[in-house]
Amino acid sequence: MSVLQKPEVSAKYIKHYVGAHADFGELELDDKDPRHDMIKRHNSKKWRPVLVFLDSQGKEVARTTAGLKSVEEALLLDRFVSGKHYLKGDFASFRKAQKG
């Protein structure tokens, strides 16, 4: 079972975020396609899975490209984004501060 499907994680994510799934792995776009800039901006290397968190203005505030490895990590990421800790620093620094 995926970490995002765990009840304690899905409850938080459903409460705080609007989810959208997109798989760009098979998509081939030329440079003139307007979707090309959006994909390049949010997933330039076509990594999968990628979670991108946007604020209400559409500005990226957090991203994870390695997937979530544990419930604890998923809940910490939720706390980082929903508590707007991204205004003070990045997720790696936030995670390190929480451990120490």
C-alpha positions in Angstrom: 0.0 0.0 0.0 1.3 3.4 -1.0 2.1 5.8 1.9 -0.5 8.2 0.4 -3.1 5.6 0.8 -2.5 5.1 4.5 -5.6 6.4 6.4 -3.7 8.8 8.6 -1.9 10.3 5.6 -4.9 10.4 3.2 -7.1 12.1 5.8 -4.6 15.0 6.2 -3.9 15.3 2.4 -7.6 15.3 1.5 -8.3 17.9 4.2 -5.5 20.3 3.1 -5.0 19.8 -0.6 -6.7 19.4 -4.0 -5.0 16.5 -5.8 -4.4 16.1 -9.4 -2.7 13.2 -11.2 -0.8 13.7 -14.4 1.5 11.2 -16.1 3.8 13.0 -18.5 6.1 10.0 -19.0 4.7 9.1 -22.4 3.9 12.6 -23.6 6.0 14.0 -26.4 5.5 17.8 -26.9 7.3 20.1 -29.3 8.5 23.5 -28.0 5.5 25.3 -29.6 3.0 23.3 -27.5 1.8 25.6 -24.6 1.8 22.6 -22.3 5.5 22.2 -22.8 6.4 25.2 -20.6 4.2 24.0 -17.8 5.6 20.5 -17.8 9.2 21.8 -18.1 8.6 24.1 -15.1 7.1 21.4 -12.8 8.9 18.3 -13.9 11.8 19.1 -16.3 13.5 15.7 -15.9 10.3 13.7 -16.1 10.9 12.1 -12.7 8.2 9.9 -11.3 6.6 10.1 -8.8 6.7 13.8 -8.2 4.5 15.6 -5.7 4.3 19.4 -6.3 2.6 21.7 -3.9 1.4 25.1 -5.1 0.1 28.0 -3.1 -3.2 29.7 -3.9 -1.4 31.9 -6.5 0.0 28.9 -8.3 3.5 29.4 -7.0 5.4 26.2 -6.2 6.1 25.9 -2.4 7.3 22.3 -2.0 8.3 19.4 -4.1 9.4 15.8 -3.6 10.8 13.7 -6.4 11.8 10.6 -4.5 8.4 9.6 -3.3 7.4 9.4 0.3 9.1 6.6 2.1 7.1 6.6 5.4 3.9 7.8 7.0 6.1 10.0 9.3 7.7 11.7 6.2 4.3 12.3 4.6 2.9 13.8 7.7 6.0 16.0 8.2 5.6 17.2 4.6 2.0 18.0 5.3 3.0 20.0 8.4 5.6 21.8 6.3 3.2 22.9 3.6 0.0 23.4 5.6 1.8 25.3 8.3 3.5 27.5 5.6 7.0 26.7 6.9 8.2 27.1 3.3 8.1 30.8 4.0 11.0 30.4 6.3 13.1 27.7 4.5 13.1 24.5 2.5 11.7 21.1 3.5 15.2 19.5 4.0 16.0 22.1 6.6 12.6 21.8 8.2 13.0 18.0 8.4 16.4 18.3 9.9 15.2 20.7 12.6 12.4 18.4 13.5 14.8 15.5 14.1 17.2 17.4 16.3 
